[in-house]
Amino acid sequence: MYVCLCKGITDKQIVQAVENGAASVRELRKQFGLGNQCGKCTCMARGVLNEALQSTASCQKSSGKPEIFIPSSTPSVSPSYFTLPSN
């Protein structure tokens, strides 16, 4: 779908730009000249950009790499915790 008629920019081009690292409308403006003429495309471009960013973020989270939690410090446990009571 065309997002910017003045420059002929499509939603697929915006998604591809996000995949290549674009993360703001300002970056899209630099890359494509988006919104420089009439400016009516800016809201639609922002929506497509946000959807692409969310999609990219969710793909990165589910990339198969496990998330490992490493605590900054371990709680101190007294040695008596590990000994069995004698009867």
C-alpha positions in Angstrom: 0.0 0.0 0.0 1.2 3.5 -0.7 1.9 5.5 2.4 3.3 8.6 0.7 1.8 9.5 -2.7 4.1 12.5 -3.2 7.2 10.4 -3.0 5.7 7.0 -4.0 6.8 5.3 -0.7 5.1 2.0 0.2 4.6 0.3 3.6 6.9 -2.5 2.4 9.7 0.0 1.9 9.2 1.3 5.5 9.2 -2.2 6.9 12.4 -2.9 5.0 13.9 0.3 6.3 13.1 -0.8 9.9 14.7 -4.2 9.2 17.8 -2.2 8.1 17.8 -0.2 11.4 15.5 2.7 10.9 13.7 3.5 14.2 12.0 6.9 13.8 10.1 9.0 11.4 13.0 11.3 11.3 15.2 8.5 9.9 12.5 7.7 7.3 12.4 11.4 6.3 16.2 11.3 5.8 16.1 8.1 3.8 13.0 8.7 1.7 12.1 12.3 1.9 8.9 11.2 3.6 6.6 14.0 4.7 8.7 16.8 3.1 6.0 17.9 0.7 2.4 17.9 1.9 3.1 16.0 5.2 -0.2 14.1 5.1 1.6 10.8 5.1 3.4 11.3 8.4 0.7 9.8 10.6 0.3 6.7 8.4 4.1 6.3 8.2 4.4 6.5 12.0 1.7 3.8 12.3 3.5 1.5 9.8 6.8 2.2 11.5 5.5 1.4 15.0 3.9 -1.9 13.7 7.2 -2.9 12.1 9.2 -2.0 15.2 6.9 -4.1 17.4 7.1 -7.0 14.9 10.8 -6.8 14.8 11.1 -6.7 18.6 8.9 -9.7 19.0 10.9 -11.6 16.4 14.1 -10.8 18.2 12.6 -12.0 21.5 11.5 -15.3 20.0 14.7 -15.9 18.1 15.4 -19.2 19.9 18.0 -17.8 22.2 17.1 -18.5 25.8 17.0 -15.6 28.2 19.2 -16.3 31.2 18.8 -14.6 34.5 22.0 -14.1 36.4 21.5 -12.4 39.8 23.9 -9.7 40.7 24.5 -11.3 44.1 23.6 -14.5 45.8 21.8 -14.5 49.2 23.9 -15.7 52.1 22.9 -19.0 53.5 24.3 -20.3 56.8 26.0 -23.6 56.8 23.5 -25.0 59.3 20.9 -24.8 56.6 22.6 -27.7 54.9 23.1 -30.1 57.9 20.6 -32.7 58.9 19.3 -32.6 62.5 20.6 -35.5 64.5 18.1 -37.6 66.5 
